[in-house]
């Protein structure tokens, strides 16, 4: 039996899975790493932590299954998007990586928009938002010129880990599309954008497809983790693109809801010409010659983690959600907006913060938890509303991540989205998508579509309960008004957040 390995470099940790030729996930291993938040809005990590923990997870996986170690044929990657890793000429890391959820670059985003105007949207199909890579580069230019002068190349997070495991420097199209420096239509780095901001073209890494073979593991890495030398390594893709593959979103009739630290509504696209609005994004898919549109809630699962830490730090998530299951829709008149670190879709606003609206003395812990779940789902529904306004027919949604592990939350998604919500029988998310890229790269399947047909199966379908859907249809417009009604208040509070 032969095997492939999928490596998903997430925001809070790395996950590694082993998949056999029949599509069975044989085992998995995960390792955490720390987040550095030295100032409000700052989110950084040490790239060396990614490398050490990835190697540790690979080694643990092989130690669990020592008989399989000689049969690992291919390895591929998924990774958190947008993060900025800076290398000098000697390929040493110059500073901690600035992550996707870092919001320090509002001034740089304003500068990009003023400098390029409509050209930015035409070239990149995206607006200038704090999460993207280009604003981070410009922040470095302005605030750390001594670092800027040493930059010889930048990489995205998973690409740095892959470089350390193979010695090869590359970036795939799906991750490049999230930098705000990539020409979506021409599938190449934008000379116009680089010249506009005095960015040397040579610091942009070589581009490859997600299915491209980029080299074997370095012999010393193969020996350390217990994998035979010569195992093929494939480029892989951005976490959302790989998550889409791992959920079978490889054709135009499929939509994905993925709830991790952030939350994503993603829809497959055949081309890059769709007109977008409300801070929806368009990126290259990890599937060759395909694209996807996407809306993002920055604090989805993060909001649930936050409320658990406040109210039930010693309890399991299952215990926390059991109480919410007994609360009727609407949480007894309590609404929550999940803007804990700002928001992206439909409001590109790094200053907005979360709110509880309607608190009274009758509310108990279960009402608060229910309101948080509903608020996260309302925020995701704003992206679905934008897709529908743009002409997308969304009747069926595959749900993965934290939102797919609770029957209460799955039913809530169906009721709020007013669509059937599909739960998969073996939901491994981006790690499975990465493994599927390796499997296709190794020639096990003729295409990702064929691979998805054989590997991905649904286990349950949640249909909207009309009575609940009617309640949420009434509450959703009220939820949407909270942003405009509280925006100025939150802006006024911003100076006090660092006190």
C-alpha positions as CSV (number, residue, x, y, z in Angstrom):
1,X,0.0,0.0,0.0
2,X,1.2,3.5,-0.9
3,X,0.5,6.7,1.1
4,X,0.5,10.5,0.7
5,X,0.9,13.1,3.4
6,X,-1.1,16.3,3.7
7,X,0.4,19.1,5.8
8,X,-1.8,22.0,6.9
9,X,0.0,25.0,8.4
10,X,-2.8,26.7,10.3
11,X,-2.8,29.8,12.5
12,X,-2.7,28.0,15.9
13,X,-0.9,24.8,14.9
14,X,0.1,22.4,12.2
15,X,-1.9,19.3,11.3
16,X,-0.4,16.3,9.3
17,X,-2.4,13.4,7.9
18,X,-1.6,10.2,6.2
19,X,-3.9,9.0,3.4
20,X,-3.7,5.6,1.6
21,X,-4.4,4.7,-2.0
22,X,-8.1,4.0,-1.2
23,X,-8.6,7.4,0.3
24,X,-8.6,6.3,3.9
25,X,-7.1,8.7,6.4
26,X,-4.9,6.3,8.4
27,X,-3.7,8.6,11.1
28,X,-3.0,12.3,12.0
29,X,-0.8,14.4,14.3
30,X,-1.0,18.0,15.3
31,X,1.4,20.4,17.0
32,X,0.7,23.9,18.3
33,X,2.8,27.1,18.1
34,X,2.4,30.4,19.8
35,X,1.0,33.7,18.6
36,X,2.9,36.9,19.3
37,X,0.7,40.0,20.0
38,X,3.0,42.7,21.4
39,X,0.7,45.6,20.6
40,X,-3.1,46.0,19.8
41,X,-3.7,44.7,16.2
42,X,-0.4,43.0,15.9
43,X,-0.3,39.2,15.1
44,X,3.0,37.6,14.4
45,X,4.7,34.2,14.6
46,X,8.2,32.8,14.4
47,X,8.7,30.9,11.2
48,X,11.1,28.6,13.0
49,X,8.3,27.5,15.2
50,X,6.4,26.3,12.1
51,X,9.3,24.3,10.9
52,X,10.1,22.7,14.2
53,X,6.5,21.7,14.9
54,X,5.9,20.5,11.3
55,X,8.9,18.2,11.5
56,X,7.7,17.1,15.0
57,X,4.2,16.3,13.7
58,X,5.6,14.4,10.7
59,X,7.9,12.4,12.9
60,X,5.1,11.6,15.4
61,X,2.9,10.4,12.5
62,X,5.6,8.1,11.2
63,X,6.3,6.8,14.7
64,X,2.6,5.8,15.0
65,X,2.8,3.9,11.8
66,X,6.4,2.7,11.4
67,X,5.5,0.1,8.8
68,X,4.1,2.8,6.5
69,X,7.2,5.0,6.5
70,X,8.9,3.4,3.5
71,X,5.7,3.7,1.4
72,X,5.1,7.5,1.6
73,X,5.1,8.5,-2.0
74,X,4.1,12.1,-2.0
75,X,3.7,15.1,0.3
76,X,1.9,18.4,-0.2
77,X,0.9,21.5,1.7
78,X,-1.9,23.8,2.7
79,X,-1.2,27.0,4.6
80,X,-2.6,30.1,6.2
81,X,-2.8,32.9,3.6
82,X,-1.2,36.4,3.2
83,X,1.4,36.1,5.9
84,X,4.7,37.8,5.2
85,X,8.0,35.9,5.7
86,X,11.1,38.0,4.8
87,X,14.4,36.4,3.8
88,X,17.8,37.9,3.3
89,X,20.4,37.0,0.6
90,X,21.6,34.1,2.8
91,X,17.9,32.9,3.1
92,X,17.8,33.7,6.8
93,X,14.5,35.0,8.3
94,X,14.8,38.8,9.0
95,X,12.0,39.2,11.5
96,X,8.9,37.4,12.8
97,X,6.2,36.7,10.2
98,X,3.3,39.2,10.0
99,X,0.1,37.2,9.8
100,X,-3.2,37.4,7.9
101,X,-5.1,38.7,10.9
102,X,-2.7,41.5,11.7
103,X,-4.5,44.9,11.3
104,X,-1.7,47.4,11.7
105,X,-1.6,48.4,8.0
106,X,-4.7,50.6,7.6
107,X,-2.6,53.6,6.5
108,X,-0.8,51.5,3.9
109,X,-4.1,50.2,2.5
110,X,-5.3,53.8,2.1
111,X,-2.0,54.6,0.3
112,X,-2.4,51.6,-2.1
113,X,-5.9,52.6,-2.9
114,X,-5.0,56.2,-3.6
115,X,-2.0,55.3,-5.7
116,X,-3.6,52.7,-7.9
117,X,-7.3,53.6,-7.9
118,X,-9.4,51.3,-10.1
119,X,-6.3,49.6,-11.5
120,X,-5.9,47.6,-8.3
121,X,-9.2,45.9,-8.6
122,X,-8.6,45.3,-12.3
123,X,-5.2,43.7,-11.8
124,X,-5.7,41.8,-8.6
125,X,-9.6,41.4,-8.4
126,X,-9.3,42.5,-4.8
127,X,-9.3,45.6,-2.7
128,X,-6.6,46.8,-0.4
129,X,-7.3,45.3,3.0
130,X,-5.1,44.9,6.1
131,X,-4.8,41.1,5.8
132,X,-3.0,41.1,2.4
133,X,0.7,40.8,1.9
134,X,1.5,44.0,0.0
135,X,0.4,46.4,2.8
136,X,2.7,44.5,5.2
137,X,5.6,45.0,2.9
138,X,4.9,48.7,2.7
139,X,4.6,48.9,6.5
140,X,8.1,47.3,6.7
141,X,9.4,49.9,4.3
142,X,8.0,52.7,6.4
143,X,8.6,51.5,10.0
144,X,11.6,49.1,9.6
145,X,13.8,50.4,6.8
146,X,16.8,48.5,8.2
147,X,14.8,45.3,7.5
148,X,13.6,46.5,4.2
149,X,17.1,47.1,2.9
150,X,18.0,43.4,3.6
151,X,15.0,41.8,1.8
152,X,16.1,39.4,-0.9
153,X,12.8,37.4,-1.1
154,X,9.4,37.2,0.5
155,X,7.5,33.9,1.0
156,X,4.1,32.9,2.2
157,X,4.0,30.7,5.4
158,X,3.6,27.3,3.9
159,X,6.1,28.1,1.2
160,X,8.7,28.9,3.8
161,X,8.1,25.5,5.5
162,X,8.3,23.7,2.2
163,X,11.6,25.6,1.4
164,X,13.1,24.4,4.7
165,X,12.0,20.8,3.9
166,X,13.2,20.8,0.3
167,X,15.6,23.7,-0.3
168,X,13.4,24.9,-3.2
169,X,11.8,28.4,-3.3
170,X,8.4,28.6,-4.9
171,X,4.9,30.1,-4.5
172,X,1.8,28.6,-6.0
173,X,-0.9,30.7,-7.8
174,X,-3.6,30.3,-5.1
175,X,-1.3,31.8,-2.4
176,X,0.2,34.4,-4.8
177,X,-3.4,35.6,-5.6
178,X,-3.7,36.6,-1.9
179,X,-0.7,39.0,-1.9
180,X,-2.3,42.0,-3.7
181,X,0.8,41.9,-6.0
182,X,-0.5,39.2,-8.4
183,X,-2.1,39.8,-11.8
184,X,-5.0,37.4,-11.7
185,X,-5.8,37.5,-15.4
186,X,-2.2,37.0,-16.5
187,X,-1.2,34.6,-13.7
188,X,2.0,36.4,-12.9
189,X,3.5,38.9,-10.6
190,X,2.3,42.4,-11.5
191,X,5.2,44.6,-12.8
192,X,2.9,47.6,-12.5
193,X,2.2,47.1,-8.8
194,X,5.8,46.4,-8.0
195,X,7.0,49.5,-9.8
196,X,4.3,51.7,-8.2
197,X,5.6,50.9,-4.7
198,X,9.3,50.5,-5.5
199,X,9.3,46.8,-4.8
200,X,12.1,44.9,-6.6
201,X,10.6,42.3,-8.8
202,X,13.3,39.7,-7.8
203,X,12.0,39.5,-4.2
204,X,8.8,37.7,-5.6
205,X,9.3,33.9,-5.6
206,X,9.0,31.7,-8.7
207,X,5.4,30.7,-9.5
208,X,4.1,27.2,-10.0
209,X,0.8,25.4,-10.0
210,X,-0.5,23.8,-6.8
211,X,0.0,20.3,-8.4
212,X,3.6,21.0,-9.5
213,X,6.3,18.7,-8.2
214,X,8.9,21.0,-6.6
215,X,11.4,18.5,-5.4
216,X,12.0,15.6,-2.9
217,X,12.5,16.1,0.8
218,X,16.0,17.0,1.8
219,X,17.8,13.7,2.8
220,X,18.4,14.9,6.3
221,X,14.7,15.8,6.8
222,X,13.6,12.5,5.4
223,X,15.9,10.7,7.8
224,X,14.7,12.8,10.8
225,X,11.0,12.3,10.2
226,X,11.4,8.6,9.1
227,X,10.3,8.8,5.5
228,X,12.1,7.2,2.7
229,X,14.4,9.4,0.6
230,X,13.0,10.5,-2.7
231,X,9.4,11.1,-1.6
232,X,7.9,13.6,-4.0
233,X,6.9,17.0,-2.7
234,X,4.2,19.1,-4.4
235,X,3.6,22.8,-4.1
236,X,0.2,22.7,-2.5
237,X,-2.1,25.7,-2.0
238,X,-3.7,28.3,0.2
239,X,-5.7,27.0,3.1
240,X,-9.0,28.1,1.7
241,X,-8.2,26.6,-1.7
242,X,-7.1,23.3,-0.2
243,X,-10.1,23.3,2.1
244,X,-12.3,23.6,-0.9
245,X,-10.6,20.7,-2.6
246,X,-10.9,18.6,0.6
247,X,-14.7,19.4,0.7
248,X,-15.2,18.5,-3.0
249,X,-15.7,22.2,-4.1
250,X,-14.2,21.5,-7.6
251,X,-17.2,22.4,-9.8
252,X,-19.4,25.4,-10.3
253,X,-22.4,24.1,-8.4
254,X,-20.7,23.8,-5.1
255,X,-20.4,26.3,-2.2
256,X,-18.4,25.9,1.0
257,X,-18.8,27.2,4.6
258,X,-15.6,26.8,6.5
259,X,-15.4,27.8,10.1
260,X,-12.0,27.9,11.7
261,X,-10.3,30.8,13.5
262,X,-11.8,32.8,10.7
263,X,-15.0,31.9,8.7
264,X,-15.2,31.6,5.0
265,X,-18.0,31.4,2.4
266,X,-16.4,30.1,-0.8
267,X,-17.9,29.5,-4.2
268,X,-16.2,27.8,-7.2
269,X,-15.7,29.9,-10.4
270,X,-14.8,28.9,-13.9
271,X,-13.1,32.2,-14.7
272,X,-12.0,35.5,-13.2
273,X,-14.5,37.8,-14.8
274,X,-17.3,37.9,-12.1
275,X,-18.1,41.4,-10.8
276,X,-17.7,41.5,-7.1
277,X,-18.9,43.8,-4.4
278,X,-18.9,44.2,-0.6
279,X,-15.3,43.1,-0.2
280,X,-15.7,39.7,-1.6
281,X,-12.5,38.3,-2.9
282,X,-11.5,36.4,-6.1
283,X,-8.5,34.1,-6.0
284,X,-6.9,31.3,-8.0
285,X,-8.1,27.9,-7.0
286,X,-5.6,25.1,-6.2
287,X,-7.3,23.3,-9.0
288,X,-5.6,24.2,-12.2
289,X,-7.2,26.9,-14.4
290,X,-10.0,27.5,-11.9
291,X,-10.9,30.3,-9.4
292,X,-13.1,30.9,-6.4
293,X,-14.9,33.9,-4.9
294,X,-14.9,34.2,-1.1
295,X,-16.2,36.3,1.8
296,X,-14.5,36.3,5.1
297,X,-15.6,36.7,8.8
298,X,-12.3,37.4,10.6
299,X,-13.4,36.2,14.1
300,X,-15.6,33.1,13.5
301,X,-14.3,30.2,15.6
302,X,-12.1,32.8,17.3
303,X,-15.3,34.3,18.8
304,X,-16.4,31.0,20.1
305,X,-13.0,30.3,21.6
306,X,-13.1,33.7,23.3
307,X,-16.5,33.2,24.9
308,X,-15.5,29.8,26.1
309,X,-12.4,31.2,27.7
310,X,-14.5,33.8,29.5
311,X,-17.4,31.6,30.6
312,X,-16.2,28.0,30.6
313,X,-12.4,27.6,30.4
314,X,-12.4,24.2,32.0
315,X,-15.3,22.7,30.0
316,X,-15.3,21.0,26.6
317,X,-16.9,22.7,23.6
318,X,-19.4,19.9,23.5
319,X,-20.6,20.8,27.0
320,X,-20.7,24.5,26.2
321,X,-22.8,24.0,23.1
322,X,-25.2,21.5,24.7
323,X,-26.8,24.4,26.7
324,X,-27.1,26.5,23.6
325,X,-29.0,23.7,21.9
326,X,-31.9,24.2,24.3
327,X,-32.3,27.9,23.6
328,X,-34.8,29.0,21.0
329,X,-33.7,30.9,17.9
330,X,-33.0,34.5,18.7
331,X,-31.4,33.9,22.1
332,X,-34.2,35.7,23.9
333,X,-33.6,38.9,22.1
334,X,-29.8,38.9,22.2
335,X,-27.6,39.7,19.2
336,X,-23.8,39.4,18.9
337,X,-21.5,40.8,16.2
338,X,-18.2,38.9,15.9
339,X,-15.9,41.9,15.2
340,X,-13.3,41.0,17.8
341,X,-10.4,42.0,15.6
342,X,-12.2,44.1,13.0
343,X,-14.1,42.7,10.0
344,X,-13.6,42.0,6.3
345,X,-16.8,41.1,4.5
346,X,-18.9,43.0,3.9
347,X,-17.3,45.7,6.1
348,X,-13.5,46.2,5.5
349,X,-13.0,47.9,8.9
350,X,-10.1,47.3,11.2
351,X,-11.5,49.6,13.9
352,X,-14.9,48.0,14.4
353,X,-15.3,45.8,17.4
354,X,-17.8,43.3,18.7
355,X,-21.1,44.0,20.4
356,X,-23.7,42.3,22.4
357,X,-27.1,44.1,21.8
358,X,-30.1,43.4,23.9
359,X,-28.5,42.1,27.1
360,X,-30.9,41.9,30.1
361,X,-31.0,40.3,33.5
362,X,-32.9,37.2,32.2
363,X,-30.0,36.1,30.0
364,X,-28.0,33.2,31.2
365,X,-24.8,31.6,29.9
366,X,-26.6,29.5,27.3
367,X,-28.3,32.6,25.8
368,X,-24.9,34.3,25.4
369,X,-23.4,31.2,23.8
370,X,-26.4,30.8,21.4
371,X,-26.1,34.5,20.5
372,X,-22.4,34.1,19.7
373,X,-23.1,31.1,17.4
374,X,-25.9,33.0,15.7
375,X,-23.8,36.2,15.3
376,X,-21.0,34.2,13.6
377,X,-23.5,32.6,11.3
378,X,-25.3,35.9,10.5
379,X,-21.9,37.4,9.6
380,X,-21.3,34.5,7.2
381,X,-24.8,35.0,5.8
382,X,-23.8,38.5,4.8
383,X,-21.4,36.9,2.3
384,X,-24.0,34.5,1.0
385,X,-26.4,37.5,0.5
386,X,-23.7,39.2,-1.6
387,X,-23.2,36.1,-3.7
388,X,-26.9,35.9,-4.3
389,X,-27.1,39.5,-5.3
390,X,-24.3,38.8,-7.8
391,X,-26.4,36.1,-9.4
392,X,-25.1,33.0,-7.7
393,X,-27.7,30.3,-7.1
394,X,-26.8,29.0,-3.6
395,X,-29.1,26.1,-2.5
396,X,-26.6,23.7,-1.2
397,X,-23.6,24.4,1.1
398,X,-20.9,22.0,2.3
399,X,-19.9,22.9,5.9
400,X,-16.5,22.0,7.3
401,X,-14.4,23.0,10.4
402,X,-15.7,23.8,13.8
403,X,-19.2,24.6,12.5
404,X,-19.6,21.1,11.2
405,X,-18.9,19.4,14.5
406,X,-22.2,20.4,16.2
407,X,-25.6,19.4,15.0
408,X,-27.0,22.5,16.7
409,X,-24.7,24.7,14.6
410,X,-25.3,22.8,11.4
411,X,-29.0,23.2,11.8
412,X,-28.6,26.9,12.6
413,X,-26.5,27.3,9.4
414,X,-29.3,25.7,7.3
415,X,-31.9,27.9,9.0
416,X,-30.0,31.2,8.6
417,X,-28.6,30.5,5.1
418,X,-31.9,29.1,3.9
419,X,-30.2,26.3,2.1
420,X,-29.4,22.7,2.6
421,X,-26.2,22.2,4.6
422,X,-24.1,19.1,4.0
423,X,-22.0,17.4,6.6
424,X,-19.2,15.2,5.3
425,X,-18.4,11.8,6.7
426,X,-14.6,12.3,6.9
427,X,-14.0,16.0,7.3
428,X,-10.3,16.8,7.3
429,X,-10.4,20.1,5.6
430,X,-7.3,21.7,4.1
431,X,-5.0,18.8,5.2
432,X,-7.1,16.4,3.0
433,X,-7.0,18.9,0.1
434,X,-3.2,18.9,0.4
435,X,-3.1,15.1,0.4
436,X,-5.4,15.0,-2.6
437,X,-3.0,17.3,-4.5
438,X,-0.2,14.9,-3.7
439,X,-2.3,11.9,-4.7
440,X,-3.1,13.4,-8.1
441,X,0.5,14.5,-8.5
442,X,1.6,10.9,-7.9
443,X,-0.7,9.7,-10.6
444,X,-3.1,7.8,-8.4
445,X,-6.1,9.6,-10.0
446,X,-6.5,11.3,-13.4
447,X,-7.8,14.5,-11.9
448,X,-8.9,16.3,-8.7
449,X,-12.5,15.8,-9.8
450,X,-12.0,12.0,-10.0
451,X,-10.2,12.0,-6.7
452,X,-13.0,14.0,-5.0
453,X,-15.7,11.6,-6.4
454,X,-13.9,8.7,-4.7
455,X,-12.7,10.2,-1.5
456,X,-15.4,12.6,-0.4
457,X,-18.8,11.5,0.9
458,X,-21.6,13.2,2.7
459,X,-23.0,11.8,6.0
460,X,-26.0,14.1,6.7
461,X,-28.0,16.9,5.1
462,X,-29.7,19.6,7.2
463,X,-32.7,21.2,5.7
464,X,-34.0,24.6,6.9
465,X,-36.7,24.4,9.5
466,X,-39.2,27.0,8.2
467,X,-40.3,28.3,11.6
468,X,-36.7,28.9,12.6
469,X,-35.8,30.3,9.2
470,X,-38.6,32.8,9.5
471,X,-37.3,34.0,12.9
472,X,-33.8,34.4,11.5
473,X,-35.1,36.2,8.4
474,X,-36.6,38.8,10.8
475,X,-33.5,39.1,12.9
476,X,-30.9,39.3,10.1
477,X,-31.8,42.9,9.0
478,X,-31.5,44.0,12.7
479,X,-28.1,42.3,12.8
480,X,-27.0,44.1,9.7
481,X,-27.9,47.5,11.2
482,X,-25.6,47.0,14.2
483,X,-22.5,47.8,12.2
484,X,-23.6,51.2,11.0
485,X,-25.2,52.1,14.3
486,X,-22.0,51.3,16.3
487,X,-19.2,52.2,13.9
488,X,-18.6,55.7,15.2
489,X,-18.8,54.6,18.8
490,X,-16.1,52.0,18.2
491,X,-13.9,54.5,16.4
492,X,-14.2,56.8,19.4
493,X,-13.1,54.0,21.7
494,X,-10.1,53.0,19.7
495,X,-7.6,55.4,21.4
496,X,-8.4,53.7,24.7
497,X,-7.7,50.2,23.6
498,X,-4.0,50.5,24.2
499,X,-4.3,52.3,27.6
